[in-house]
Amino acid sequence: MAAPGGSSSSRGNSAKAMVADQISQAVQSTSNLLHLMQQSSHSQAQLAKLPKDLLAKTSTIKNTGQLLEQMPRLISSLDAHMESGLQSVPHLQTVIQLLTNMESCQLSSLSKAPCFQEEHEQENQPSKVG
């Protein structure tokens, strides 16, 4: 599941390039919209408030940029944890089987003699060969 060395980096770089392109397109669209709004007289009052609104969102925009920069490392880390978890599945199946056996033994002991005593008695009995 983990990508070979360069693949993770190139995947992160292509994601960054795609996000940068989308941001660039959004800025261009916003610029075009501002020019259209400047040409419309009834938009002037709202346009005057726009820089203040954008300044108020500056920290949010910076935080978003930092999160986007961290995404490739986060994805690689999650990928490694998933790979590790998948390698642990056989051990987990063994633990599940042991717990199932313990539960069965406990339930059996409620209805009759303890399981361990029965197993011990079966081991000590001579085997009957036909």
C-alpha positions as CSV (number, residue, x, y, z in Angstrom):
1,M,0.0,0.0,0.0
2,A,2.9,2.4,0.7
3,A,4.2,4.0,-2.5
4,P,7.8,3.7,-3.5
5,G,10.0,6.6,-2.5
6,G,9.4,9.1,-5.3
7,S,5.8,8.3,-6.0
8,S,4.6,9.8,-2.7
9,S,6.6,12.9,-3.3
10,S,5.4,13.3,-6.9
11,R,1.8,12.7,-5.8
12,G,2.2,15.5,-3.2
13,N,3.8,17.8,-5.8
14,S,1.0,17.2,-8.3
15,A,-1.6,17.8,-5.6
16,K,0.2,21.1,-4.7
17,A,0.3,22.1,-8.4
18,M,-3.4,21.4,-8.8
19,V,-4.3,23.4,-5.7
20,A,-2.1,26.3,-6.8
21,D,-3.7,26.2,-10.2
22,Q,-7.2,26.3,-8.6
23,I,-6.2,29.2,-6.3
24,S,-4.8,31.1,-9.3
25,Q,-8.0,30.6,-11.2
26,A,-10.1,31.7,-8.2
27,V,-7.9,34.9,-7.9
28,Q,-8.3,35.6,-11.6
29,S,-12.1,35.1,-11.3
30,T,-12.3,37.3,-8.3
31,S,-10.3,40.0,-10.1
32,N,-12.6,39.9,-13.1
33,L,-15.6,40.1,-10.8
34,L,-14.1,43.1,-9.0
35,H,-13.6,44.9,-12.3
36,L,-17.2,44.2,-13.3
37,M,-18.4,45.5,-9.9
38,Q,-16.4,48.7,-10.2
39,Q,-18.3,49.4,-13.4
40,S,-21.6,49.0,-11.7
41,S,-22.4,52.1,-9.5
42,H,-24.8,50.3,-7.0
43,S,-21.9,47.9,-6.1
44,Q,-19.6,50.6,-4.9
45,A,-20.6,50.6,-1.3
46,Q,-20.2,46.8,-1.0
47,L,-17.0,46.9,-2.9
48,A,-15.6,49.4,-0.4
49,K,-16.2,46.8,2.4
50,L,-14.5,44.0,0.5
51,P,-10.9,44.7,1.4
52,K,-11.8,44.8,5.1
53,D,-13.6,41.4,4.8
54,L,-10.6,39.9,3.0
55,L,-8.2,41.2,5.6
56,A,-10.3,39.5,8.3
57,K,-10.0,36.2,6.5
58,T,-6.2,36.5,6.0
59,S,-5.3,34.2,8.9
60,T,-7.8,31.6,7.8
61,I,-6.3,31.6,4.3
62,K,-2.7,31.3,5.7
63,N,-3.8,28.4,7.9
64,T,-5.5,26.7,4.9
65,G,-2.2,27.0,3.0
66,Q,-0.2,25.5,5.9
67,L,-2.7,22.6,6.1
68,L,-2.4,22.0,2.3
69,E,1.4,21.8,2.7
70,Q,1.1,19.2,5.4
71,M,-1.4,17.0,3.5
72,P,1.1,14.9,1.6
73,R,3.1,14.0,4.8
74,L,-0.2,13.2,6.5
75,I,-1.3,11.0,3.7
76,S,2.0,9.1,3.7
77,S,1.8,8.7,7.4
78,L,-1.7,7.3,7.3
79,D,-0.7,5.0,4.4
80,A,2.2,3.6,6.5
81,H,-0.2,3.0,9.5
82,M,-2.7,1.3,7.3
83,E,0.1,-1.0,5.9
84,S,1.2,-1.8,9.4
85,G,-2.3,-2.5,10.4
86,L,-2.8,-4.9,7.5
87,Q,0.3,-6.8,8.5
88,S,-1.1,-7.2,12.0
89,V,-4.3,-9.0,10.8
90,P,-3.0,-12.6,11.2
91,H,-2.0,-11.8,14.8
92,L,-5.4,-10.3,15.4
93,Q,-7.1,-13.4,14.1
94,T,-5.0,-15.5,16.6
95,V,-6.1,-13.2,19.4
96,I,-9.7,-13.5,18.4
97,Q,-9.5,-17.3,18.3
98,L,-7.9,-17.3,21.8
99,L,-10.6,-15.0,23.2
100,T,-13.3,-17.2,21.6
101,N,-11.8,-20.3,23.2
102,M,-11.6,-18.6,26.6
103,E,-15.2,-17.5,26.3
104,S,-16.3,-20.9,25.3
105,C,-14.4,-22.4,28.2
106,Q,-16.0,-20.0,30.7
107,L,-19.5,-20.7,29.3
108,S,-18.8,-24.4,29.5
109,S,-17.6,-24.1,33.1
110,L,-20.9,-22.5,34.1
111,S,-22.8,-25.5,32.9
112,K,-20.4,-28.3,33.8
113,A,-16.8,-29.1,35.1
114,P,-14.0,-26.7,34.1
115,C,-12.6,-27.1,30.6
116,F,-9.0,-27.3,31.7
117,Q,-9.7,-30.2,34.0
118,E,-11.5,-32.0,31.1
119,E,-8.6,-31.4,28.8
120,H,-6.1,-32.6,31.4
121,E,-8.1,-35.7,32.0
122,Q,-8.2,-36.4,28.2
123,E,-4.5,-36.0,28.0
124,N,-3.9,-38.5,30.8
125,Q,-6.2,-41.2,29.5
126,P,-4.5,-43.9,27.4
127,S,-5.5,-43.6,23.8
128,K,-7.7,-46.4,22.5
129,V,-6.4,-47.8,19.2
130,G,-9.1,-49.7,17.3
